[in-house]
Amino acid sequence: MEFDPLSKRVIGCAIEVHRVLGPGLLESTYRRCLARELQWNGSACVSEHPVPVEYKGVVLDCGYRIDLFGFLYSFVSFMLFVVSCVWLRPPGPHCALRVLRGFDFSRME
């Protein structure tokens, strides 16, 4: 599977965090450490970014949060990324659904 440079950077940072911390910690620990690792690698990011839900023309705060919302910019490009930190047992369709629903609410493409 081929990944673009931004995906490679984010995945590399996630692997580094897991390599250093190992398994078994809270999601919030991995999220904070990954945010720091991404910052050390040149990406700006926000943890727990709120995502409102629009229902019949009314914007509601339903408690949805994007685990990590970040961007990487250079003189020629600007790229946004979203990271969802989840504990899996084992990975399944529910993982992709959670990420896709977050994209729906954030109106990102």
RORO-137132 format. One record per residue: x, y, z of N, C-alpha, C, O in turn; residue in one letter; residue number from 1. Coordinates in nm, 4 decimals, padded with zeros to 6 digits, m for minus. Each point is the difference from the previous one (the first is absolute). Layout:
BEGIN
+----------+----------+----------+----------+----------+----------+----------+----------+----------+----------+----------+----------+------+------+
:     n_c1 :     n_c2 :     n_c3 :    ca_c1 :    ca_c2 :    ca_c3 :     c_c1 :     c_c2 :     c_c3 :     o_c1 :     o_c2 :     o_c3 : voza : kedo :
+----------+----------+----------+----------+----------+----------+----------+----------+----------+----------+----------+----------+------+------+
:        X :        Y :        Z :        X :        Y :        Z :        X :        Y :        Z :        X :        Y :        Z :    a :  NUM :
...
+----------+----------+----------+----------+----------+----------+----------+----------+----------+----------+----------+----------+------+------+
This chain:
BEGIN
+----------+----------+----------+----------+----------+----------+----------+----------+----------+----------+----------+----------+------+------+
:     n_c1 :     n_c2 :     n_c3 :    ca_c1 :    ca_c2 :    ca_c3 :     c_c1 :     c_c2 :     c_c3 :     o_c1 :     o_c2 :     o_c3 : voza : kedo :
+----------+----------+----------+----------+----------+----------+----------+----------+----------+----------+----------+----------+------+------+
:  00.0847 : m00.1175 :  00.0000 : m00.0847 :  00.1175 :  00.0000 :  00.0894 :  00.1242 :  00.0000 :  00.0947 :  00.0088 :  00.0782 :    m :    1 :
: m00.1249 :  00.0860 : m00.1656 :  00.0750 :  00.1248 : m00.0095 : m00.0670 :  00.1080 :  00.0844 : m00.1226 :  00.0118 :  00.0010 :    e :    2 :
:  00.2026 :  00.0660 :  00.0689 : m00.0510 :  00.1117 :  00.0789 :  00.0644 :  00.1292 : m00.0484 :  00.1150 :  00.0009 : m00.0439 :    f :    3 :
: m00.1904 :  00.1076 :  00.0525 :  00.0557 :  00.1302 : m00.0350 :  00.0934 :  00.0451 :  00.1123 : m00.0040 : m00.0577 :  00.1087 :    d :    4 :
:  00.0878 :  00.1589 : m00.1312 :  00.0980 :  00.0425 :  00.1008 : m00.0616 :  00.0405 :  00.1343 :  00.0574 : m00.0291 :  00.1049 :    p :    5 :
: m00.1724 :  00.0954 : m00.1067 : m00.0636 :  00.0395 :  00.1259 : m00.0440 : m00.1227 :  00.0786 :  00.0216 : m00.0074 :  00.1210 :    l :    6 :
: m00.0837 : m00.0896 : m00.1893 : m00.0423 : m00.1231 :  00.0680 :  00.1201 : m00.0731 :  00.0581 : m00.0060 : m00.0505 :  00.1121 :    s :    7 :
:  00.1147 :  00.0446 : m00.1877 :  00.1219 : m00.0651 :  00.0497 :  00.0506 :  00.0686 :  00.1270 :  00.0432 : m00.0663 :  00.0943 :    k :    8 :
: m00.0488 :  00.1982 : m00.0928 :  00.0470 :  00.0737 :  00.1177 : m00.0871 : m00.0301 :  00.1216 :  00.0515 : m00.0275 :  00.1084 :    r :    9 :
: m00.1837 :  00.0327 : m00.1262 : m00.0921 : m00.0240 :  00.1116 :  00.0135 : m00.1438 :  00.0493 :  00.0062 : m00.0232 :  00.1208 :    v :   10 :
: m00.0016 : m00.0729 : m00.2114 :  00.0137 : m00.1405 :  00.0389 :  00.1346 : m00.0227 :  00.0701 :  00.0071 : m00.0715 :  00.0999 :    i :   11 :
:  00.0986 :  00.1325 : m00.1525 :  00.1316 : m00.0127 :  00.0635 :  00.0005 :  00.0530 :  00.1422 :  00.0596 : m00.0605 :  00.0891 :    g :   12 :
: m00.1262 :  00.1740 : m00.0676 : m00.0100 :  00.0563 :  00.1344 : m00.0794 : m00.0922 :  00.0924 :  00.0373 : m00.0192 :  00.1157 :    c :   13 :
: m00.1459 : m00.0375 : m00.1661 : m00.0820 : m00.0914 :  00.0807 :  00.0802 : m00.1251 :  00.0373 : m00.0081 : m00.0482 :  00.1129 :    a :   14 :
:  00.0842 : m00.0030 : m00.2071 :  00.0838 : m00.1178 :  00.0287 :  00.1044 :  00.0341 :  00.1053 :  00.0265 : m00.0804 :  00.0894 :    i :   15 :
:  00.0328 :  00.1983 : m00.0991 :  00.1001 :  00.0416 :  00.0989 : m00.0602 :  00.0092 :  00.1395 :  00.0611 : m00.0452 :  00.0969 :    e :   16 :
: m00.1805 :  00.1034 : m00.0855 : m00.0667 :  00.0102 :  00.1304 : m00.0259 : m00.1392 :  00.0559 :  00.0263 : m00.0254 :  00.1176 :    v :   17 :
: m00.0771 : m00.0641 : m00.1999 : m00.0293 : m00.1355 :  00.0482 :  00.1283 : m00.0752 :  00.0339 :  00.0027 : m00.0783 :  00.0949 :    h :   18 :
:  00.1035 :  00.1016 : m00.1717 :  00.1286 : m00.0653 :  00.0279 :  00.0535 :  00.0429 :  00.1369 :  00.0510 : m00.0823 :  00.0760 :    r :   19 :
: m00.0632 :  00.2118 : m00.0454 :  00.0518 :  00.0523 :  00.1261 : m00.0895 : m00.0391 :  00.1181 :  00.0505 : m00.0426 :  00.1038 :    v :   20 :
: m00.1819 :  00.0566 : m00.1185 : m00.0912 : m00.0243 :  00.1123 : m00.0413 : m00.1454 :  00.0160 : m00.0214 : m00.0469 :  00.1117 :    l :   21 :
:  00.0102 : m00.0249 : m00.2237 : m00.0504 : m00.1362 :  00.0061 : m00.1514 : m00.0021 :  00.0137 : m00.0639 :  00.1052 :  00.0032 :    g :   22 :
:  00.0064 : m00.2249 :  00.0048 : m00.1463 : m00.0128 :  00.0075 : m00.0537 :  00.0175 :  00.1417 :  00.0747 : m00.0035 :  00.0978 :    p :   23 :
: m00.2082 :  00.0227 : m00.0892 : m00.0684 : m00.0083 :  00.1283 : m00.0313 :  00.1298 :  00.0706 : m00.0553 : m00.0031 :  00.1099 :    g :   24 :
:  00.0880 :  00.1172 : m00.1680 : m00.0287 :  00.1278 :  00.0658 : m00.1335 :  00.0566 : m00.0486 : m00.0607 : m00.0524 : m00.0934 :    l :   25 :
:  00.0172 :  00.1577 :  00.1568 : m00.1250 :  00.0647 : m00.0394 :  00.0166 :  00.0699 : m00.1348 :  00.1093 :  00.0445 : m00.0351 :    l :   26 :
: m00.2199 : m00.0355 : m00.0401 :  00.0020 :  00.0706 : m00.1287 :  00.0496 :  00.1425 :  00.0165 :  00.0731 :  00.0510 : m00.0849 :    e :   27 :
: m00.1128 :  00.0138 :  00.1945 :  00.0393 :  00.1392 :  00.0213 :  00.1520 :  00.0145 :  00.0099 :  00.0550 :  00.1021 : m00.0414 :    s :   28 :
:  00.0123 : m00.2016 :  00.0948 :  00.1460 :  00.0029 :  00.0091 :  00.0619 : m00.0063 : m00.1388 :  00.0883 :  00.0791 : m00.0331 :    t :   29 :
: m00.1349 : m00.1732 : m00.0475 :  00.0520 : m00.0111 : m00.1365 : m00.0301 :  00.1263 : m00.0803 :  00.0838 :  00.0452 : m00.0780 :    y :   30 :
: m00.2016 :  00.0114 :  00.0964 : m00.0402 :  00.1197 : m00.0729 :  00.0927 :  00.1169 :  00.0321 :  00.0469 :  00.0690 : m00.0905 :    r :   31 :
: m00.0207 : m00.0469 :  00.2186 :  00.0870 :  00.1125 :  00.0379 :  00.1425 : m00.0210 : m00.0479 :  00.0644 :  00.0938 : m00.0469 :    r :   32 :
: m00.0146 : m00.2167 :  00.0584 :  00.1358 : m00.0276 : m00.0456 :  00.0104 :  00.0105 : m00.1518 :  00.1004 :  00.0488 : m00.0519 :    c :   33 :
: m00.2035 : m00.0941 : m00.0198 :  00.0013 :  00.0108 : m00.1456 : m00.0060 :  00.1464 : m00.0425 :  00.0670 :  00.0387 : m00.0957 :    l :   34 :
: m00.1454 :  00.0426 :  00.1644 : m00.0050 :  00.1427 : m00.0318 :  00.1388 :  00.0616 :  00.0159 :  00.0430 :  00.0787 : m00.0843 :    a :   35 :
:  00.0260 : m00.1134 :  00.1903 :  00.1346 :  00.0528 :  00.0228 :  00.0961 : m00.0491 : m00.1076 :  00.0798 :  00.0780 : m00.0521 :    r :   36 :
: m00.0866 : m00.2054 :  00.0186 :  00.0882 : m00.0566 : m00.1027 : m00.0248 :  00.0665 : m00.1356 :  00.0946 :  00.0285 : m00.0734 :    e :   37 :
: m00.2208 : m00.0041 :  00.0403 : m00.0323 :  00.0680 : m00.1254 :  00.0553 :  00.1428 : m00.0010 :  00.0502 :  00.0468 : m00.1022 :    l :   38 :
: m00.0594 :  00.0211 :  00.2152 :  00.0546 :  00.1354 :  00.0081 :  00.1515 : m00.0012 : m00.0170 :  00.0555 :  00.0859 : m00.0684 :    q :   39 :
:  00.0111 : m00.1822 :  00.1299 :  00.1452 : m00.0119 : m00.0148 :  00.0394 : m00.0300 : m00.1442 :  00.1131 :  00.0264 : m00.0407 :    w :   40 :
: m00.2068 : m00.0815 : m00.0364 :  00.0265 : m00.0338 : m00.1400 : m00.0590 :  00.1012 : m00.0976 : m00.0196 : m00.0309 : m00.1175 :    n :   41 :
: m00.0089 :  00.1516 :  00.1659 : m00.0378 :  00.1090 : m00.0885 : m00.1467 :  00.0189 : m00.0295 : m00.0344 :  00.0799 : m00.0871 :    g :   42 :
: m00.0535 : m00.1501 :  00.1558 : m00.1443 :  00.0152 : m00.0227 : m00.0619 :  00.0745 :  00.1172 :  00.0365 : m00.0233 :  00.1152 :    s :   43 :
: m00.1288 :  00.1115 : m00.1441 : m00.0765 :  00.0658 :  00.1049 : m00.1287 : m00.0794 :  00.0195 : m00.0632 : m00.0397 : m00.0979 :    a :   44 :
:  00.0239 :  00.0162 :  00.2220 : m00.1238 : m00.0756 :  00.0206 : m00.0702 :  00.0436 :  00.1278 :  00.0596 :  00.0572 :  00.0913 :    c :   45 :
: m00.1891 : m00.0872 : m00.0892 : m00.0864 :  00.0312 :  00.1135 : m00.0610 : m00.1307 :  00.0470 : m00.0483 : m00.0794 : m00.0807 :    v :   46 :
:  00.0508 :  00.0576 :  00.2098 : m00.0580 : m00.1215 :  00.0571 : m00.1428 :  00.0279 :  00.0451 : m00.0303 :  00.1081 :  00.0505 :    s :   47 :
: m00.0572 : m00.2071 : m00.0694 : m00.1395 :  00.0104 :  00.0441 : m00.0727 :  00.1186 : m00.0641 : m00.0690 :  00.0751 :  00.0688 :    e :   48 :
:  00.0843 : m00.0588 : m00.1983 : m00.0646 :  00.1100 : m00.0733 : m00.1508 : m00.0261 : m00.0079 : m00.0410 : m00.1044 : m00.0506 :    h :   49 :
: m00.0433 :  00.1978 :  00.1001 : m00.1451 : m00.0236 : m00.0008 : m00.0582 :  00.0016 : m00.1410 :  00.0418 :  00.0783 : m00.0852 :    p :   50 :
: m00.1385 : m00.1658 :  00.0626 : m00.0683 : m00.0083 : m00.1292 : m00.1503 :  00.0062 :  00.0257 : m00.0583 : m00.0969 :  00.0485 :    v :   51 :
: m00.0047 :  00.2096 : m00.0804 : m00.1449 :  00.0102 :  00.0205 : m00.0752 : m00.0826 : m00.1044 :  00.0527 : m00.0305 : m00.1070 :    p :   52 :
: m00.1742 : m00.0043 :  00.1398 : m00.0877 : m00.0744 : m00.0907 : m00.1116 :  00.0942 : m00.0439 : m00.0627 :  00.0662 :  00.0827 :    v :   53 :
:  00.0384 : m00.0606 : m00.2141 : m00.1105 :  00.0809 : m00.0500 : m00.1200 : m00.0915 : m00.0197 :  00.0068 : m00.0985 : m00.0734 :    e :   54 :
: m00.1155 :  00.1320 :  00.1392 : m00.1218 : m00.0787 : m00.0087 : m00.1155 :  00.0921 : m00.0374 : m00.0394 :  00.0868 :  00.0780 :    y :   55 :
: m00.0140 : m00.1065 : m00.1971 : m00.1126 :  00.0793 : m00.0503 :  00.0268 :  00.1499 :  00.0120 : m00.0854 :  00.0772 :  00.0437 :    k :   56 :
:  00.2060 : m00.0386 : m00.0837 :  00.0355 :  00.1411 : m00.0022 :  00.0464 :  00.0574 :  00.1323 :  00.0343 :  00.1180 :  00.0070 :    g :   57 :
: m00.0323 : m00.1992 :  00.0990 :  00.0434 :  00.0466 :  00.1310 :  00.1331 : m00.0672 :  00.0334 :  00.0134 : m00.1218 : m00.0117 :    v :   58 :
:  00.0841 :  00.2016 :  00.0531 :  00.1304 : m00.0534 :  00.0370 : m00.0030 : m00.0379 :  00.1479 : m00.0292 :  00.0834 :  00.0856 :    v :   59 :
:  00.0598 : m00.2109 : m00.0563 : m00.0053 : m00.0526 :  00.1362 :  00.1375 : m00.0498 :  00.0434 :  00.0734 : m00.0588 : m00.0794 :    l :   60 :
: m00.0395 :  00.0825 :  00.2048 :  00.1223 : m00.0570 :  00.0555 : m00.0375 : m00.1333 :  00.0630 : m00.0562 : m00.0046 :  00.1095 :    d :   61 :
:  00.0876 : m00.1033 : m00.1793 : m00.0362 : m00.1338 :  00.0467 :  00.1177 : m00.0725 :  00.0654 : m00.0080 : m00.1193 :  00.0293 :    c :   62 :
:  00.1160 :  00.1918 : m00.0070 :  00.1142 : m00.0602 :  00.0678 :  00.0987 : m00.0694 : m00.0914 :  00.0954 : m00.0608 :  00.0485 :    g :   63 :
: m00.1153 :  00.0679 : m00.1805 :  00.0968 : m00.0621 : m00.0906 :  00.1302 :  00.0777 :  00.0033 : m00.0001 :  00.1230 :  00.0035 :    y :   64 :
:  00.1094 : m00.1942 : m00.0046 :  00.1328 :  00.0602 : m00.0005 :  00.0873 : m00.0755 : m00.0996 : m00.0058 : m00.1227 : m00.0085 :    r :   65 :
:  00.0865 :  00.1970 : m00.0665 :  00.1018 : m00.0626 : m00.0844 :  00.1214 : m00.0187 :  00.0895 :  00.0476 :  00.0962 :  00.0602 :    i :   66 :
:  00.0035 : m00.2191 : m00.0503 :  00.1129 : m00.0267 :  00.0887 :  00.1157 :  00.0942 : m00.0295 :  00.0455 :  00.0714 :  00.0894 :    d :   67 :
:  00.0022 : m00.0699 : m00.2118 :  00.1066 :  00.0917 : m00.0411 : m00.0346 :  00.0580 : m00.1356 : m00.0238 : m00.0736 : m00.0958 :    l :   68 :
:  00.0211 :  00.2040 :  00.0882 : m00.0248 :  00.0715 : m00.1245 :  00.1238 :  00.0837 : m00.0253 :  00.0373 :  00.0828 :  00.0832 :    f :   69 :
:  00.0265 : m00.1036 : m00.1966 :  00.1252 :  00.0701 : m00.0211 :  00.0206 :  00.0447 : m00.1411 : m00.0788 : m00.0298 : m00.0898 :    g :   70 :
:  00.1869 :  00.1024 :  00.0718 :  00.0367 :  00.0438 : m00.1339 :  00.1506 :  00.0089 : m00.0119 :  00.0732 :  00.0172 :  00.0975 :    f :   71 :
: m00.0315 : m00.0295 : m00.2198 :  00.1403 :  00.0099 : m00.0365 :  00.0056 :  00.0950 : m00.1175 : m00.0744 : m00.0167 : m00.0966 :    l :   72 :
:  00.1601 :  00.1147 :  00.1031 :  00.0063 :  00.0955 : m00.1097 :  00.1443 :  00.0252 : m00.0418 :  00.0935 : m00.0126 :  00.0791 :    y :   73 :
: m00.0796 :  00.0477 : m00.2030 :  00.1289 :  00.0394 : m00.0545 : m00.0255 :  00.1175 : m00.0935 : m00.1119 :  00.0509 : m00.0066 :    s :   74 :
:  00.2131 : m00.0081 : m00.0642 : m00.0167 :  00.1134 : m00.0913 : m00.0898 : m00.0346 : m00.1184 : m00.0568 :  00.0896 : m00.0624 :    f :   75 :
:  00.0435 : m00.2170 :  00.0310 : m00.0764 : m00.0384 : m00.1188 : m00.1275 : m00.0782 :  00.0300 : m00.0814 : m00.0202 : m00.0901 :    v :   76 :
:  00.0619 : m00.0246 :  00.2143 : m00.1192 : m00.0803 :  00.0271 : m00.0473 :  00.0176 :  00.1443 :  00.0728 :  00.0473 :  00.0873 :    s :   77 :
: m00.1972 : m00.0872 : m00.0668 : m00.0640 :  00.0042 :  00.1313 : m00.0852 : m00.1257 :  00.0102 : m00.0904 : m00.0193 : m00.0813 :    f :   78 :
:  00.1170 : m00.0660 :  00.1787 : m00.0730 : m00.1261 :  00.0118 : m00.0591 : m00.0136 :  00.1395 :  00.0671 :  00.0252 :  00.1001 :    m :   79 :
: m00.1936 : m00.0654 : m00.0950 : m00.0685 : m00.0266 :  00.1256 : m00.0036 : m00.1497 :  00.0253 : m00.0001 : m00.0794 : m00.0940 :    l :   80 :
: m00.0028 :  00.0410 :  00.2210 : m00.0161 : m00.1409 :  00.0318 : m00.0790 : m00.0161 :  00.1288 : m00.0034 :  00.0889 :  00.0851 :    f :   81 :
: m00.0599 : m00.2047 : m00.0734 : m00.0765 : m00.0373 :  00.1179 :  00.0504 : m00.1356 :  00.0462 :  00.0185 : m00.0912 : m00.0807 :    v :   82 :
:  00.0038 :  00.0783 :  00.2118 :  00.0433 : m00.1272 :  00.0574 : m00.1029 : m00.0408 :  00.1038 : m00.0381 :  00.0795 :  00.0859 :    v :   83 :
: m00.0063 : m00.2031 : m00.0944 : m00.0907 : m00.0553 :  00.0996 :  00.0757 : m00.1054 :  00.0801 :  00.0456 : m00.0999 : m00.0556 :    s :   84 :
: m00.0326 :  00.1223 :  00.1854 :  00.0699 : m00.0942 :  00.0876 : m00.1045 : m00.0942 :  00.0606 : m00.0850 :  00.0427 :  00.0781 :    c :   85 :
:  00.0920 : m00.1689 : m00.1142 : m00.0985 : m00.0963 :  00.0500 :  00.0684 : m00.1273 :  00.0479 :  00.1046 : m00.0398 : m00.0513 :    v :   86 :
: m00.1658 : m00.0224 :  00.1500 :  00.0432 : m00.1298 :  00.0458 : m00.0839 : m00.1021 : m00.0747 : m00.1229 :  00.0081 : m00.0010 :    w :   87 :
:  00.1888 : m00.1030 : m00.0609 : m00.0709 : m00.0950 : m00.0853 :  00.0109 : m00.1420 :  00.0527 :  00.1000 : m00.0380 :  00.0609 :    l :   88 :
: m00.2043 : m00.0393 : m00.0853 :  00.0027 : m00.1412 :  00.0402 : m00.0850 : m00.0858 : m00.0886 : m00.1186 : m00.0093 :  00.0316 :    r :   89 :
:  00.1560 : m00.0474 : m00.1254 :  00.1004 :  00.0333 : m00.1020 : m00.0567 :  00.1052 : m00.0941 : m00.1190 :  00.0308 :  00.0077 :    p :   90 :
:  00.2007 :  00.0251 : m00.0963 : m00.0513 :  00.1016 : m00.0927 : m00.1170 : m00.0535 : m00.0818 : m00.0013 : m00.1163 : m00.0402 :    p :   91 :
: m00.0949 :  00.2014 :  00.0167 : m00.1163 : m00.0402 : m00.0782 : m00.0633 :  00.1194 : m00.0682 :  00.0541 :  00.1104 :  00.0048 :    g :   92 :
: m00.1684 : m00.1316 : m00.0682 : m00.0666 :  00.1068 : m00.0745 : m00.0393 :  00.1203 :  00.0861 : m00.0123 :  00.1116 : m00.0504 :    p :   93 :
: m00.0074 : m00.1350 :  00.1811 : m00.0388 :  00.1095 :  00.0883 :  00.1064 :  00.1103 :  00.0051 : m00.0335 :  00.1162 :  00.0229 :    h :   94 :
:  00.1616 : m00.1510 : m00.0440 :  00.1089 :  00.0983 :  00.0032 : m00.0153 :  00.0991 : m00.1137 :  00.0022 :  00.1211 :  00.0217 :    c :   95 :
: m00.0173 : m00.1717 : m00.1410 : m00.0145 :  00.0864 : m00.1167 : m00.1266 :  00.0838 :  00.0118 : m00.0003 :  00.1173 : m00.0372 :    a :   96 :
: m00.1067 : m00.1761 :  00.0884 : m00.1259 :  00.0725 :  00.0141 :  00.0163 :  00.1195 :  00.0928 : m00.0512 :  00.1081 : m00.0290 :    l :   97 :
:  00.1218 : m00.1261 :  00.1400 :  00.0199 :  00.1092 :  00.0958 :  00.0765 :  00.1156 : m00.0654 : m00.0372 :  00.1161 :  00.0169 :    r :   98 :
:  00.1424 : m00.1471 : m00.0905 :  00.0791 :  00.1031 : m00.0661 : m00.0824 :  00.0694 : m00.1078 :  00.0018 :  00.1227 : m00.0095 :    v :   99 :
: m00.0736 : m00.1994 : m00.0715 : m00.0803 :  00.0577 : m00.1077 : m00.1110 :  00.0900 :  00.0542 : m00.0288 :  00.1047 : m00.0579 :    l :  100 :
: m00.0329 : m00.1446 :  00.1678 : m00.1054 :  00.0837 :  00.0595 :  00.0590 :  00.1318 :  00.0492 : m00.0645 :  00.1043 : m00.0106 :    r :  101 :
:  00.1855 : m00.1079 :  00.0638 :  00.0668 :  00.1229 :  00.0411 :  00.0232 :  00.0926 : m00.1157 : m00.0159 :  00.1214 :  00.0129 :    g :  102 :
:  00.0543 : m00.1780 : m00.1286 :  00.0179 :  00.0814 : m00.1206 : m00.1323 :  00.0603 : m00.0445 : m00.0042 :  00.1154 : m00.0426 :    f :  103 :
: m00.1049 : m00.1929 :  00.0521 : m00.1313 :  00.0512 : m00.0384 : m00.0352 :  00.1243 :  00.0809 : m00.0427 :  00.1011 : m00.0558 :    d :  104 :
:  00.0607 : m00.1088 :  00.1868 : m00.0366 :  00.1112 :  00.0869 :  00.0902 :  00.1200 : m00.0218 : m00.0463 :  00.1137 :  00.0092 :    f :  105 :
:  00.1740 : m00.1360 : m00.0380 :  00.0937 :  00.1117 : m00.0137 : m00.0065 :  00.0663 : m00.1362 :  00.0590 :  00.1062 : m00.0202 :    s :  106 :
: m00.1312 : m00.1685 : m00.0752 : m00.0126 :  00.0507 : m00.1366 :  00.1328 :  00.0047 : m00.0725 :  00.0175 :  00.0788 : m00.0929 :    r :  107 :
:  00.0771 : m00.1633 :  00.1348 :  00.1282 : m00.0082 : m00.0683 : m00.0101 : m00.1012 : m00.1132 : m00.0775 : m00.0953 :  00.0084 :    m :  108 :
:  00.1545 :  00.1151 : m00.1132 : m00.0008 : m00.0929 : m00.1113 :  00.1381 : m00.0577 : m00.0192 :  00.0209 : m00.0815 : m00.0898 :    e :  109 :
+----------+----------+----------+----------+----------+----------+----------+----------+----------+----------+----------+----------+------+------+
